[in-house]
Amino acid sequence: MSLDITGLPPQCRQCGVRNGALCGVLTPDELGALNASSRHRQFFEGQTIVIEGEPAIVGNILSGVCIEKKSLPDGREQIVSILFPADFVSGDLDGVSDTTVQAVSDVRLCMHDRANFQKLLEEHQGLQMAYLGHARQELSNAREWMLLLGQKTAEERVATFLLRLATRYTEAGCRHYPIQEARDGMVFDIPITRAQIAAHIGLTIETVSRKLRGLCDQAAIDLVGTRTVKLKNVARLRSVAN
């Protein structure tokens, strides 16, 4: 949906992710109503945005990367998703957050008032469909990750993780990373630590490091330092992942 930006609230006119966010389906008047009770908030790397069990928040990531994680009573954690610019952050709109959300870089959020967002959701069929699409995508991601954790080998998990990161960076269209498409020569930063990768894909840190080196030995990727990855042979990486 293409909008005349001159009719948008100032914050929305300057928003770099509006076209990819849920609120991109709203008209200027509807955006104005949502914006009237929204605010931008800054979170720094490592800062917790919301804790599992707290009242849910509603918002879009304007910049930066977050992780969503769930915890066991003994302190063990599982990272369930990585969130990029334009991604929607919400728990139960009527209740509490079902995950802990943490910034893994400096993050800016456009935070919406829950009651106002729900009112717009009830009145706007396009927003309902966008929200439903978001829920379907989350369900699809969860099924994909169940397959990865339940059936894939350690090497397949690491390869799948890298390909998924490359895809998410491309989808997010993040201006801070030199990425246009998933192709040979593509370069990107892994936004989380080796320990967090291990928690995300159900491996040990040592296994993650060993499998990354193995992918380098197969000339599928290059590692530049500890965080930067260059995809040398995407077809080979996909073959390993599958």
C-alpha positions, 0 to 999 in steps of 0.5 A: 500500500503506497501512502502520501507521506505528507499526510503522515505524523512526523515520526512516521514520515521519518520511519525507515521500517514503516513499509515493512512493519504491521502499521504499514497497512494503516491510512495516515489518519489511522497512523495518526491515531496510533502515533498519538499514544506511541513513543520511541524508546532506546535500549542499549546492548544487553539491556532487557526490554521485557521479562517473561511473565511481565505485562506484554509490550506492543511495538516495532523495532526501528533499528537494532537486533533483539533476541527472544528467550524462554527460561527454566526455573534452574536458569537454563535458557533457550533463545527462540527467535532473533528479531530485526528492524520492522519486526513486531514485538508482542506477547498476549495482547490481553495479558503477559509476555511469554518470552524475555526480550533482550537487546543484543545491540543498541535498539530503538523501539516504537512502543504502542499503547496496548489498548489503542493498538487493540482498538485499531486491530478490532476496527481495521481489517487490513491490520487484522490480516497483517497481525494474522500473517505475523502469527502464522509466520511465528507458527511456521518459524516454530515448526521449522525450529522444532524440525531443526532441534529434533532431527538435524545434525550439529553441522546442519543446524549451524548451516541452517542458522547462517542461512536463516540469518542471511535471509532475515538480514535481507528481509529486514533491508537493514541499512546498517549491513552490506546485504542485498541478497543471499548470494556468494560473497554476501557479508554479515555480522552474527549479532549474538555470541557463540554462547547465544548461538549454542543456546539457540540451536541446542549445541555446546559452544565448542560444537558451534565453533568446531562446525563453523571451522568445518564450514570454512574448511569446506569453503562454504564460508569465511570467518572474519574475526569472531562475528563476521561471516562471508558466504563463499558458496551458498549452494554448498551451504544449502546442501549442508543445511538440507 
